[in-house]
Amino acid sequence: MSPAHVSPGSDVVPRPFDKSRRLRRRSEFQKVFDSGQRMRGRFLTLLVASGETPRTRLGIVASRKLGDSVRRNRAKRLIREIFRTSDSQGDLIRVDLVVIPRVELFDATYANLQEDFRGALTRGISRLRKA
C-alpha cells in the first residue's frame, strides 16, 4: 500500500520494500541460482541460498511466460507481500531467496499462495542446513 492510498485517520503504516531487502545485482541472483536449493511448489519455484547480509533478501524472476506486464507486476506484488508477512512473523532466517512465479499463481487464493510459499521455504531451509 503506497502512502497515497492511506487515509489520514488510518492506523495502517505502509511498509516499503527497501533496497536492503532485495537482490538487485545479476551476480547476487547468479549466486542463488548456482548454489541455492531449488524447491518447486504448486504456484511458484523457490531457490534458497545462505545469505551474506544480516537480512533476508528477496529476488523475483517474472518472465514473459506469465503474461503481460500487468500480470507479471501483480505476481511480483503478491510475492513481495507474502515475503513481508512471513518475515514479520519471524519465520525467515537470514537467507537469499529467488522466487519464480508460475502461471497457476493467478488461479490461487492468497491463503494457498502463502501456504505454498511457506512450505517451499521450509523445505528449502531444511535442505540448506543438511548441505
N, CA, C and O atoms as CSV, one atom per row, in Angstrom:
chain,resi,resn,atom,element,x,y,z
A,1,MET,N,N,0.846,-1.159,0.000
A,1,MET,CA,C,0.000,0.000,0.000
A,1,MET,C,C,0.899,1.232,0.000
A,1,MET,O,O,1.753,1.374,0.875
A,2,SER,N,N,0.723,2.091,-0.937
A,2,SER,CA,C,1.553,3.289,-1.015
A,2,SER,C,C,0.974,4.380,-0.124
A,2,SER,O,O,-0.205,4.325,0.226
A,3,PRO,N,N,1.785,5.374,0.251
A,3,PRO,CA,C,1.294,6.441,1.119
A,3,PRO,C,C,0.086,7.169,0.541
A,3,PRO,O,O,-0.721,7.704,1.301
A,4,ALA,N,N,-0.060,7.204,-0.774
A,4,ALA,CA,C,-1.191,7.880,-1.397
A,4,ALA,C,C,-2.505,7.152,-1.115
A,4,ALA,O,O,-3.569,7.763,-1.210
A,5,HIS,N,N,-2.457,5.867,-0.772
A,5,HIS,CA,C,-3.663,5.080,-0.540
A,5,HIS,C,C,-4.049,5.002,0.927
A,5,HIS,O,O,-5.057,4.379,1.260
A,6,VAL,N,N,-3.279,5.615,1.809
A,6,VAL,CA,C,-3.575,5.576,3.233
A,6,VAL,C,C,-4.385,6.811,3.587
A,6,VAL,O,O,-3.971,7.938,3.314
A,7,SER,N,N,-5.534,6.592,4.194
A,7,SER,CA,C,-6.358,7.733,4.577
A,7,SER,C,C,-5.747,8.418,5.796
A,7,SER,O,O,-5.056,7.763,6.576
A,8,PRO,N,N,-5.983,9.719,5.982
A,8,PRO,CA,C,-5.348,10.468,7.064
A,8,PRO,C,C,-5.594,9.898,8.455
A,8,PRO,O,O,-4.697,9.953,9.297
A,9,GLY,N,N,-6.776,9.354,8.725
A,9,GLY,CA,C,-7.074,8.833,10.054
A,9,GLY,C,C,-6.744,7.364,10.214
A,9,GLY,O,O,-7.064,6.774,11.246
A,10,SER,N,N,-6.119,6.766,9.234
A,10,SER,CA,C,-5.864,5.329,9.243
A,10,SER,C,C,-4.685,4.980,10.140
A,10,SER,O,O,-3.724,5.742,10.247
A,11,ASP,N,N,-4.769,3.811,10.787
A,11,ASP,CA,C,-3.674,3.314,11.612
A,11,ASP,C,C,-2.696,2.477,10.805
A,11,ASP,O,O,-1.683,2.019,11.333
A,12,VAL,N,N,-2.996,2.276,9.526
A,12,VAL,CA,C,-2.144,1.461,8.675
A,12,VAL,C,C,-0.876,2.230,8.340
A,12,VAL,O,O,-0.927,3.355,7.844
A,13,VAL,N,N,0.259,1.608,8.616
A,13,VAL,CA,C,1.540,2.232,8.291
A,13,VAL,C,C,2.116,1.495,7.096
A,13,VAL,O,O,2.389,0.298,7.188
A,14,PRO,N,N,2.308,2.184,5.975
A,14,PRO,CA,C,2.862,1.498,4.812
A,14,PRO,C,C,4.294,1.060,5.085
A,14,PRO,O,O,5.077,1.797,5.684
A,15,ARG,N,N,4.626,-0.146,4.638
A,15,ARG,CA,C,5.971,-0.666,4.826
A,15,ARG,C,C,6.617,-0.803,3.464
A,15,ARG,O,O,6.286,-1.717,2.708
A,16,PRO,N,N,7.527,0.087,3.145
A,16,PRO,CA,C,8.176,-0.010,1.836
A,16,PRO,C,C,9.092,-1.225,1.764
A,16,PRO,O,O,9.612,-1.704,2.772
A,17,PHE,N,N,9.265,-1.690,0.577
A,17,PHE,CA,C,10.158,-2.825,0.335
A,17,PHE,C,C,11.504,-2.234,-0.057
A,17,PHE,O,O,11.824,-2.122,-1.241
A,18,ASP,N,N,12.294,-1.853,0.955
A,18,ASP,CA,C,13.511,-1.094,0.708
A,18,ASP,C,C,14.620,-1.928,0.065
A,18,ASP,O,O,14.546,-3.155,0.002
A,19,LYS,N,N,15.636,-1.232,-0.405
A,19,LYS,CA,C,16.695,-1.858,-1.190
A,19,LYS,C,C,17.500,-2.879,-0.413
A,19,LYS,O,O,18.063,-3.795,-1.012
A,20,SER,N,N,17.571,-2.749,0.899
A,20,SER,CA,C,18.336,-3.713,1.694
A,20,SER,C,C,17.652,-5.074,1.743
A,20,SER,O,O,18.282,-6.058,2.128
A,21,ARG,N,N,16.385,-5.154,1.364
A,21,ARG,CA,C,15.627,-6.405,1.383
A,21,ARG,C,C,15.606,-7.103,0.034
A,21,ARG,O,O,15.036,-8.187,-0.089
A,22,ARG,N,N,16.223,-6.494,-0.990
A,22,ARG,CA,C,16.143,-7.022,-2.355
A,22,ARG,C,C,17.472,-7.555,-2.847
A,22,ARG,O,O,18.539,-7.078,-2.459
A,23,LEU,N,N,17.385,-8.554,-3.709
A,23,LEU,CA,C,18.534,-8.928,-4.532
A,23,LEU,C,C,18.476,-7.993,-5.725
A,23,LEU,O,O,17.442,-7.905,-6.388
A,24,ARG,N,N,19.560,-7.298,-6.008
A,24,ARG,CA,C,19.500,-6.272,-7.037
A,24,ARG,C,C,20.453,-6.498,-8.195
A,24,ARG,O,O,20.160,-6.092,-9.320
A,25,ARG,N,N,21.566,-7.127,-7.950
A,25,ARG,CA,C,22.572,-7.282,-8.997
A,25,ARG,C,C,22.491,-8.674,-9.612
A,25,ARG,O,O,22.073,-9.640,-8.973
A,26,ARG,N,N,22.900,-8.743,-10.859
A,26,ARG,CA,C,22.929,-10.023,-11.566
A,26,ARG,C,C,23.786,-11.038,-10.809
A,26,ARG,O,O,23.430,-12.214,-10.730
A,27,SER,N,N,24.903,-10.595,-10.258
A,27,SER,CA,C,25.800,-11.504,-9.534
A,27,SER,C,C,25.115,-12.086,-8.293
A,27,SER,O,O,25.376,-13.234,-7.932
A,28,GLU,N,N,24.245,-11.313,-7.635
A,28,GLU,CA,C,23.527,-11.818,-6.469
A,28,GLU,C,C,22.518,-12.892,-6.878
A,28,GLU,O,O,22.387,-13.922,-6.218
A,29,PHE,N,N,21.810,-12.632,-7.972
A,29,PHE,CA,C,20.878,-13.632,-8.483
A,29,PHE,C,C,21.636,-14.886,-8.914
A,29,PHE,O,O,21.213,-16.005,-8.625
A,30,GLN,N,N,22.755,-14.691,-9.606
A,30,GLN,CA,C,23.527,-15.822,-10.119
A,30,GLN,C,C,24.040,-16.700,-8.990
A,30,GLN,O,O,24.054,-17.923,-9.123
A,31,LYS,N,N,24.463,-16.100,-7.878
A,31,LYS,CA,C,24.933,-16.866,-6.720
A,31,LYS,C,C,23.823,-17.780,-6.195
A,31,LYS,O,O,24.073,-18.936,-5.855
A,32,VAL,N,N,22.605,-17.257,-6.132
A,32,VAL,CA,C,21.481,-18.059,-5.647
A,32,VAL,C,C,21.157,-19.175,-6.644
A,32,VAL,O,O,20.888,-20.305,-6.238
A,33,PHE,N,N,21.182,-18.866,-7.947
A,33,PHE,CA,C,20.921,-19.893,-8.950
A,33,PHE,C,C,21.995,-20.977,-8.928
A,33,PHE,O,O,21.684,-22.153,-9.114
A,34,ASP,N,N,23.251,-20.600,-8.704
A,34,ASP,CA,C,24.350,-21.565,-8.722
A,34,ASP,C,C,24.429,-22.412,-7.453
A,34,ASP,O,O,24.666,-23.617,-7.532
A,35,SER,N,N,24.235,-21.800,-6.289
A,35,SER,CA,C,24.468,-22.529,-5.040
A,35,SER,C,C,23.207,-22.798,-4.232
A,35,SER,O,O,23.275,-23.438,-3.182
A,36,GLY,N,N,22.054,-22.321,-4.703
A,36,GLY,CA,C,20.831,-22.457,-3.919
A,36,GLY,C,C,20.149,-23.803,-4.066
A,36,GLY,O,O,20.406,-24.562,-5.001
A,37,GLN,N,N,19.275,-24.072,-3.114
A,37,GLN,CA,C,18.436,-25.263,-3.144
A,37,GLN,C,C,17.122,-24.885,-3.831
A,37,GLN,O,O,16.487,-23.896,-3.465
A,38,ARG,N,N,16.721,-25.672,-4.821
A,38,ARG,CA,C,15.516,-25.373,-5.604
A,38,ARG,C,C,14.343,-26.190,-5.081
A,38,ARG,O,O,14.415,-27.415,-4.982
A,39,MET,N,N,13.252,-25.487,-4.745
A,39,MET,CA,C,12.028,-26.116,-4.272
A,39,MET,C,C,10.895,-25.734,-5.200
A,39,MET,O,O,10.677,-24.553,-5.470
A,40,ARG,N,N,10.183,-26.713,-5.681
A,40,ARG,CA,C,9.070,-26.436,-6.586
A,40,ARG,C,C,7.770,-26.610,-5.828
A,40,ARG,O,O,7.524,-27.651,-5.219
A,41,GLY,N,N,6.945,-25.584,-5.872
A,41,GLY,CA,C,5.626,-25.627,-5.268
A,41,GLY,C,C,4.566,-25.655,-6.355
A,41,GLY,O,O,4.890,-25.695,-7.542
A,42,ARG,N,N,3.308,-25.634,-5.957
A,42,ARG,CA,C,2.222,-25.636,-6.945
A,42,ARG,C,C,2.165,-24.336,-7.732
A,42,ARG,O,O,1.825,-24.335,-8.915
A,43,PHE,N,N,2.501,-23.226,-7.072
A,43,PHE,CA,C,2.313,-21.914,-7.682
A,43,PHE,C,C,3.608,-21.154,-7.941
A,43,PHE,O,O,3.597,-20.123,-8.613
A,44,LEU,N,N,4.714,-21.651,-7.417
A,44,LEU,CA,C,5.982,-20.960,-7.591
A,44,LEU,C,C,7.146,-21.909,-7.383
A,44,LEU,O,O,7.004,-22.977,-6.788
A,45,THR,N,N,8.300,-21.498,-7.885
A,45,THR,CA,C,9.549,-22.201,-7.636
A,45,THR,C,C,10.395,-21.280,-6.781
A,45,THR,O,O,10.495,-20.084,-7.052
A,46,LEU,N,N,11.004,-21.841,-5.747
A,46,LEU,CA,C,11.762,-21.043,-4.796
A,46,LEU,C,C,13.185,-21.568,-4.736
A,46,LEU,O,O,13.405,-22.769,-4.585
A,47,LEU,N,N,14.151,-20.664,-4.853
A,47,LEU,CA,C,15.553,-21.013,-4.690
A,47,LEU,C,C,16.050,-20.357,-3.412
A,47,LEU,O,O,15.847,-19.160,-3.205
A,48,VAL,N,N,16.699,-21.135,-2.557
A,48,VAL,CA,C,17.160,-20.654,-1.257
A,48,VAL,C,C,18.664,-20.868,-1.170
A,48,VAL,O,O,19.154,-21.972,-1.408
A,49,ALA,N,N,19.401,-19.805,-0.825
A,49,ALA,CA,C,20.851,-19.897,-0.620
A,49,ALA,C,C,21.193,-19.158,0.660
A,49,ALA,O,O,20.493,-18.228,1.060
A,50,SER,N,N,22.279,-19.581,1.302
A,50,SER,CA,C,22.691,-18.895,2.525
A,50,SER,C,C,23.039,-17.446,2.199
A,50,SER,O,O,23.664,-17.159,1.178
A,51,GLY,N,N,22.627,-16.546,3.074
A,51,GLY,CA,C,22.816,-15.121,2.839
A,51,GLY,C,C,24.100,-14.595,3.437
A,51,GLY,O,O,24.608,-15.134,4.420
A,52,GLU,N,N,24.618,-13.544,2.844
A,52,GLU,CA,C,25.834,-12.904,3.338
A,52,GLU,C,C,25.528,-11.626,4.100
A,52,GLU,O,O,26.422,-11.047,4.717
A,53,THR,N,N,24.286,-11.181,4.068
A,53,THR,CA,C,23.902,-9.957,4.744
A,53,THR,C,C,23.111,-10.302,6.003
A,53,THR,O,O,22.642,-11.431,6.141
A,54,PRO,N,N,22.957,-9.352,6.920
A,54,PRO,CA,C,22.219,-9.641,8.155
A,54,PRO,C,C,20.705,-9.744,7.964
A,54,PRO,O,O,19.990,-10.068,8.912
A,55,ARG,N,N,20.206,-9.475,6.756
A,55,ARG,CA,C,18.772,-9.532,6.498
A,55,ARG,C,C,18.461,-10.552,5.411
A,55,ARG,O,O,19.290,-10.832,4.545
A,56,THR,N,N,17.263,-11.097,5.472
A,56,THR,CA,C,16.780,-11.969,4.409
A,56,THR,C,C,16.449,-11.099,3.211
A,56,THR,O,O,15.792,-10.066,3.344
A,57,ARG,N,N,16.909,-11.523,2.035
A,57,ARG,CA,C,16.670,-10.730,0.827
A,57,ARG,C,C,15.877,-11.548,-0.180
A,57,ARG,O,O,15.971,-12.775,-0.217
A,58,LEU,N,N,15.096,-10.852,-0.996
A,58,LEU,CA,C,14.209,-11.480,-1.963
A,58,LEU,C,C,14.489,-10.960,-3.361
A,58,LEU,O,O,14.687,-9.761,-3.561
A,59,GLY,N,N,14.504,-11.861,-4.319
A,59,GLY,CA,C,14.566,-11.520,-5.727
A,59,GLY,C,C,13.441,-12.260,-6.432
A,59,GLY,O,O,13.117,-13.390,-6.069
A,60,ILE,N,N,12.850,-11.637,-7.428
A,60,ILE,CA,C,11.742,-12.252,-8.164
A,60,ILE,C,C,12.085,-12.239,-9.640
A,60,ILE,O,O,12.491,-11.213,-10.186
A,61,VAL,N,N,11.916,-13.398,-10.288
A,61,VAL,CA,C,12.142,-13.512,-11.722
A,61,VAL,C,C,10.795,-13.830,-12.361
A,61,VAL,O,O,10.327,-14.968,-12.317
A,62,ALA,N,N,10.184,-12.818,-12.951
A,62,ALA,CA,C,8.873,-12.981,-13.584
A,62,ALA,C,C,9.047,-12.795,-15.088
A,62,ALA,O,O,9.126,-11.669,-15.580
A,63,SER,N,N,9.104,-13.899,-15.802
A,63,SER,CA,C,9.346,-13.838,-17.242
A,63,SER,C,C,8.049,-13.573,-17.999
A,63,SER,O,O,6.966,-13.555,-17.414
A,64,ARG,N,N,8.173,-13.371,-19.283
A,64,ARG,CA,C,7.002,-13.099,-20.123
A,64,ARG,C,C,6.081,-14.306,-20.256
A,64,ARG,O,O,4.954,-14.176,-20.734
A,65,LYS,N,N,6.550,-15.473,-19.837
A,65,LYS,CA,C,5.697,-16.659,-19.852
A,65,LYS,C,C,4.468,-16.461,-18.974
A,65,LYS,O,O,3.433,-17.087,-19.204
A,66,LEU,N,N,4.575,-15.589,-17.964
A,66,LEU,CA,C,3.452,-15.320,-17.065
A,66,LEU,C,C,2.347,-14.536,-17.742
A,66,LEU,O,O,1.176,-14.669,-17.386
A,67,GLY,N,N,2.710,-13.727,-18.707
A,67,GLY,CA,C,1.722,-12.898,-19.379
A,67,GLY,C,C,2.236,-11.487,-19.567
A,67,GLY,O,O,3.440,-11.235,-19.542
A,68,ASP,N,N,1.303,-10.575,-19.755
A,68,ASP,CA,C,1.687,-9.186,-19.998
A,68,ASP,C,C,2.210,-8.536,-18.704
A,68,ASP,O,O,2.250,-9.169,-17.649
A,69,SER,N,N,2.603,-7.277,-18.810
A,69,SER,CA,C,3.223,-6.598,-17.676
A,69,SER,C,C,2.276,-6.467,-16.483
A,69,SER,O,O,2.724,-6.469,-15.337
A,70,VAL,N,N,0.989,-6.353,-16.739
A,70,VAL,CA,C,0.027,-6.243,-15.650
A,70,VAL,C,C,0.046,-7.515,-14.812
A,70,VAL,O,O,0.086,-7.452,-13.583
A,71,ARG,N,N,0.017,-8.661,-15.470
A,71,ARG,CA,C,0.041,-9.946,-14.753
A,71,ARG,C,C,1.370,-10.176,-14.053
A,71,ARG,O,O,1.398,-10.655,-12.920
A,72,ARG,N,N,2.472,-9.843,-14.714
A,72,ARG,CA,C,3.801,-10.015,-14.087
A,72,ARG,C,C,3.932,-9.140,-12.841
A,72,ARG,O,O,4.431,-9.596,-11.812
A,73,ASN,N,N,3.488,-7.892,-12.931
A,73,ASN,CA,C,3.578,-6.992,-11.782
A,73,ASN,C,C,2.662,-7.430,-10.647
A,73,ASN,O,O,3.016,-7.283,-9.477
A,74,ARG,N,N,1.491,-7.965,-10.976
A,74,ARG,CA,C,0.595,-8.479,-9.935
A,74,ARG,C,C,1.250,-9.649,-9.204
A,74,ARG,O,O,1.192,-9.729,-7.977
A,75,ALA,N,N,1.864,-10.544,-9.950
A,75,ALA,CA,C,2.551,-11.684,-9.333
A,75,ALA,C,C,3.653,-11.192,-8.398
A,75,ALA,O,O,3.803,-11.703,-7.288
A,76,LYS,N,N,4.417,-10.210,-8.840
A,76,LYS,CA,C,5.504,-9.681,-8.005
A,76,LYS,C,C,4.965,-9.014,-6.738
A,76,LYS,O,O,5.544,-9.174,-5.664
A,77,ARG,N,N,3.870,-8.273,-6.854
A,77,ARG,CA,C,3.287,-7.637,-5.670
A,77,ARG,C,C,2.808,-8.676,-4.663
A,77,ARG,O,O,3.029,-8.526,-3.461
A,78,LEU,N,N,2.152,-9.732,-5.151
A,78,LEU,CA,C,1.684,-10.793,-4.262
A,78,LEU,C,C,2.852,-11.470,-3.546
A,78,LEU,O,O,2.793,-11.702,-2.339
A,79,ILE,N,N,3.899,-11.780,-4.280
A,79,ILE,CA,C,5.057,-12.458,-3.689
A,79,ILE,C,C,5.737,-11.564,-2.655
A,79,ILE,O,O,6.117,-12.032,-1.582
A,80,ARG,N,N,5.889,-10.277,-2.974
A,80,ARG,CA,C,6.506,-9.358,-2.003
A,80,ARG,C,C,5.683,-9.268,-0.722
A,80,ARG,O,O,6.249,-9.222,0.371
A,81,GLU,N,N,4.362,-9.242,-0.841
A,81,GLU,CA,C,3.522,-9.156,0.348
A,81,GLU,C,C,3.608,-10.436,1.179
A,81,GLU,O,O,3.655,-10.371,2.407
A,82,ILE,N,N,3.628,-11.579,0.533
A,82,ILE,CA,C,3.777,-12.839,1.264
A,82,ILE,C,C,5.132,-12.869,1.968
A,82,ILE,O,O,5.221,-13.314,3.112
A,83,PHE,N,N,6.167,-12.410,1.310
A,83,PHE,CA,C,7.500,-12.330,1.908
A,83,PHE,C,C,7.483,-11.406,3.125
A,83,PHE,O,O,8.022,-11.760,4.174
A,84,ARG,N,N,6.871,-10.228,3.000
A,84,ARG,CA,C,6.808,-9.283,4.117
A,84,ARG,C,C,6.107,-9.885,5.324
A,84,ARG,O,O,6.599,-9.780,6.448
A,85,THR,N,N,4.956,-10.517,5.095
A,85,THR,CA,C,4.204,-11.071,6.224
A,85,THR,C,C,4.921,-12.264,6.834
A,85,THR,O,O,4.868,-12.451,8.049
A,86,SER,N,N,5.586,-13.072,6.028
A,86,SER,CA,C,6.339,-14.204,6.564
A,86,SER,C,C,7.519,-13.721,7.394
A,86,SER,O,O,7.803,-14.273,8.457
A,87,ASP,N,N,8.203,-12.697,6.913
A,87,ASP,CA,C,9.375,-12.180,7.618
A,87,ASP,C,C,8.973,-11.469,8.899
A,87,ASP,O,O,9.697,-11.547,9.891
A,88,SER,N,N,7.845,-10.780,8.906
A,88,SER,CA,C,7.419,-10.059,10.108
A,88,SER,C,C,7.004,-11.024,11.213
A,88,SER,O,O,7.024,-10.655,12.387
A,89,GLN,N,N,6.631,-12.241,10.863
A,89,GLN,CA,C,6.267,-13.241,11.862
A,89,GLN,C,C,7.482,-14.002,12.368
A,89,GLN,O,O,7.348,-14.888,13.212
A,90,GLY,N,N,8.662,-13.671,11.863
A,90,GLY,CA,C,9.878,-14.316,12.324
A,90,GLY,C,C,10.107,-15.693,11.728
A,90,GLY,O,O,10.912,-16.464,12.250
A,91,ASP,N,N,9.405,-16.018,10.634
A,91,ASP,CA,C,9.535,-17.339,10.027
A,91,ASP,C,C,10.844,-17.500,9.260
A,91,ASP,O,O,11.328,-18.619,9.090
A,92,LEU,N,N,11.412,-16.407,8.802
A,92,LEU,CA,C,12.560,-16.497,7.913
A,92,LEU,C,C,13.873,-16.375,8.667
A,92,LEU,O,O,13.999,-15.580,9.599
A,93,ILE,N,N,14.843,-17.166,8.255
A,93,ILE,CA,C,16.197,-16.994,8.745
A,93,ILE,C,C,16.940,-16.163,7.714
A,93,ILE,O,O,16.357,-15.805,6.690
A,94,ARG,N,N,18.175,-15.852,7.942
A,94,ARG,CA,C,18.932,-14.968,7.048
A,94,ARG,C,C,19.410,-15.725,5.820
A,94,ARG,O,O,20.477,-16.339,5.825
A,95,VAL,N,N,18.601,-15.670,4.768
A,95,VAL,CA,C,18.910,-16.347,3.509
A,95,VAL,C,C,18.615,-15.400,2.351
A,95,VAL,O,O,17.967,-14.368,2.525
A,96,ASP,N,N,19.096,-15.765,1.178
A,96,ASP,CA,C,18.734,-15.074,-0.053
A,96,ASP,C,C,17.747,-15.968,-0.792
A,96,ASP,O,O,17.980,-17.166,-0.954
A,97,LEU,N,N,16.648,-15.379,-1.235
A,97,LEU,CA,C,15.589,-16.121,-1.916
A,97,LEU,C,C,15.396,-15.573,-3.320
A,97,LEU,O,O,15.450,-14.363,-3.543
A,98,VAL,N,N,15.172,-16.474,-4.255
A,98,VAL,CA,C,14.721,-16.083,-5.581
A,98,VAL,C,C,13.435,-16.855,-5.838
A,98,VAL,O,O,13.398,-18.080,-5.717
A,99,VAL,N,N,12.385,-16.129,-6.192
A,99,VAL,CA,C,11.088,-16.735,-6.450
A,99,VAL,C,C,10.769,-16.602,-7.931
A,99,VAL,O,O,10.883,-15.523,-8.513
A,100,ILE,N,N,10.369,-17.718,-8.530
A,100,ILE,CA,C,9.939,-17.738,-9.922
A,100,ILE,C,C,8.460,-18.125,-9.922
A,100,ILE,O,O,8.127,-19.293,-9.720
A,101,PRO,N,N,7.575,-17.157,-10.146
A,101,PRO,CA,C,6.139,-17.480,-10.135
A,101,PRO,C,C,5.742,-18.312,-11.346
A,101,PRO,O,O,6.340,-18.202,-12.417
A,102,ARG,N,N,4.719,-19.150,-11.159
A,102,ARG,CA,C,4.186,-19.967,-12.239
A,102,ARG,C,C,2.812,-19.434,-12.631
A,102,ARG,O,O,2.177,-18.725,-11.850
A,103,VAL,N,N,2.357,-19.764,-13.813
A,103,VAL,CA,C,1.083,-19.265,-14.330
A,103,VAL,C,C,-0.070,-19.644,-13.403
A,103,VAL,O,O,-1.037,-18.890,-13.288
A,104,GLU,N,N,0.012,-20.785,-12.748
A,104,GLU,CA,C,-1.049,-21.243,-11.855
A,104,GLU,C,C,-1.269,-20.297,-10.677
A,104,GLU,O,O,-2.310,-20.363,-10.023
A,105,LEU,N,N,-0.321,-19.432,-10.402
A,105,LEU,CA,C,-0.414,-18.474,-9.299
A,105,LEU,C,C,-1.673,-17.613,-9.409
A,105,LEU,O,O,-2.262,-17.254,-8.390
A,106,PHE,N,N,-2.086,-17.282,-10.615
A,106,PHE,CA,C,-3.221,-16.382,-10.808
A,106,PHE,C,C,-4.554,-17.036,-10.471
A,106,PHE,O,O,-5.547,-16.336,-10.274
A,107,ASP,N,N,-4.597,-18.357,-10.400
A,107,ASP,CA,C,-5.830,-19.060,-10.057
A,107,ASP,C,C,-5.922,-19.392,-8.573
A,107,ASP,O,O,-6.938,-19.917,-8.119
A,108,ALA,N,N,-4.874,-19.091,-7.816
A,108,ALA,CA,C,-4.806,-19.464,-6.406
A,108,ALA,C,C,-5.355,-18.359,-5.512
A,108,ALA,O,O,-5.349,-17.182,-5.871
A,109,THR,N,N,-5.826,-18.769,-4.345
A,109,THR,CA,C,-6.214,-17.784,-3.337
A,109,THR,C,C,-4.957,-17.312,-2.613
A,109,THR,O,O,-3.916,-17.967,-2.678
A,110,TYR,N,N,-5.053,-16.193,-1.934
A,110,TYR,CA,C,-3.912,-15.649,-1.203
A,110,TYR,C,C,-3.446,-16.634,-0.123
A,110,TYR,O,O,-2.245,-16.815,0.078
A,111,ALA,N,N,-4.394,-17.263,0.565
A,111,ALA,CA,C,-4.047,-18.228,1.616
A,111,ALA,C,C,-3.287,-19.416,1.032
A,111,ALA,O,O,-2.330,-19.893,1.643
A,112,ASN,N,N,-3.694,-19.897,-0.133
A,112,ASN,CA,C,-2.984,-21.009,-0.777
A,112,ASN,C,C,-1.587,-20.591,-1.200
A,112,ASN,O,O,-0.645,-21.375,-1.091
A,113,LEU,N,N,-1.442,-19.358,-1.684
A,113,LEU,CA,C,-0.111,-18.857,-2.061
A,113,LEU,C,C,0.806,-18.783,-0.853
A,113,LEU,O,O,1.971,-19.175,-0.921
A,114,GLN,N,N,0.271,-18.276,0.261
A,114,GLN,CA,C,1.065,-18.203,1.492
A,114,GLN,C,C,1.512,-19.588,1.933
A,114,GLN,O,O,2.673,-19.788,2.291
A,115,GLU,N,N,0.606,-20.527,1.906
A,115,GLU,CA,C,0.906,-21.898,2.325
A,115,GLU,C,C,1.968,-22.521,1.411
A,115,GLU,O,O,2.884,-23.192,1.886
A,116,ASP,N,N,1.842,-22.299,0.110
A,116,ASP,CA,C,2.802,-22.829,-0.847
A,116,ASP,C,C,4.182,-22.212,-0.637
A,116,ASP,O,O,5.190,-22.919,-0.663
A,117,PHE,N,N,4.230,-20.893,-0.427
A,117,PHE,CA,C,5.492,-20.197,-0.192
A,117,PHE,C,C,6.165,-20.710,1.081
A,117,PHE,O,O,7.351,-21.040,1.072
A,118,ARG,N,N,5.415,-20.775,2.155
A,118,ARG,CA,C,5.991,-21.213,3.436
A,118,ARG,C,C,6.433,-22.670,3.389
A,118,ARG,O,O,7.462,-23.026,3.962
A,119,GLY,N,N,5.659,-23.517,2.708
A,119,GLY,CA,C,6.052,-24.918,2.589
A,119,GLY,C,C,7.334,-25.081,1.798
A,119,GLY,O,O,8.227,-25.826,2.204
A,120,ALA,N,N,7.433,-24.385,0.662
A,120,ALA,CA,C,8.644,-24.456,-0.155
A,120,ALA,C,C,9.831,-23.878,0.603
A,120,ALA,O,O,10.937,-24.413,0.524
A,121,LEU,N,N,9.612,-22.795,1.335
A,121,LEU,CA,C,10.694,-22.180,2.098
A,121,LEU,C,C,11.183,-23.099,3.214
A,121,LEU,O,O,12.389,-23.227,3.427
A,122,THR,N,N,10.272,-23.728,3.913
A,122,THR,CA,C,10.645,-24.659,4.981
A,122,THR,C,C,11.464,-25.820,4.431
A,122,THR,O,O,12.478,-26.200,5.016
A,123,ARG,N,N,11.025,-26.385,3.306
A,123,ARG,CA,C,11.782,-27.481,2.690
A,123,ARG,C,C,13.156,-27.000,2.244
A,123,ARG,O,O,14.150,-27.703,2.429
A,124,GLY,N,N,13.221,-25.819,1.663
A,124,GLY,CA,C,14.491,-25.274,1.180
A,124,GLY,C,C,15.476,-25.022,2.302
A,124,GLY,O,O,16.663,-25.323,2.171
A,125,ILE,N,N,14.988,-24.468,3.413
A,125,ILE,CA,C,15.872,-24.186,4.557
A,125,ILE,C,C,16.370,-25.484,5.170
A,125,ILE,O,O,17.537,-25.579,5.550
A,126,SER,N,N,15.503,-26.486,5.271
A,126,SER,CA,C,15.960,-27.760,5.847
A,126,SER,C,C,16.997,-28.424,4.952
A,126,SER,O,O,17.950,-29.016,5.459
A,127,ARG,N,N,16.835,-28.340,3.627
A,127,ARG,CA,C,17.848,-28.885,2.712
A,127,ARG,C,C,19.143,-28.093,2.799
A,127,ARG,O,O,20.230,-28.663,2.712
A,128,LEU,N,N,19.031,-26.781,2.969
A,128,LEU,CA,C,20.196,-25.927,3.073
A,128,LEU,C,C,21.009,-26.267,4.320
A,128,LEU,O,O,22.239,-26.262,4.284
A,129,ARG,N,N,20.327,-26.558,5.411
A,129,ARG,CA,C,21.022,-26.920,6.658
A,129,ARG,C,C,21.714,-28.270,6.545
A,129,ARG,O,O,22.775,-28.474,7.135
A,130,LYS,N,N,21.122,-29.197,5.789
A,130,LYS,CA,C,21.732,-30.523,5.610
A,130,LYS,C,C,22.967,-30.470,4.729
A,130,LYS,O,O,23.898,-31.255,4.913
A,131,ALA,N,N,22.980,-29.542,3.763
A,131,ALA,CA,C,24.075,-29.471,2.793
A,131,ALA,C,C,25.344,-28.891,3.381
A,131,ALA,O,O,26.349,-28.769,2.680
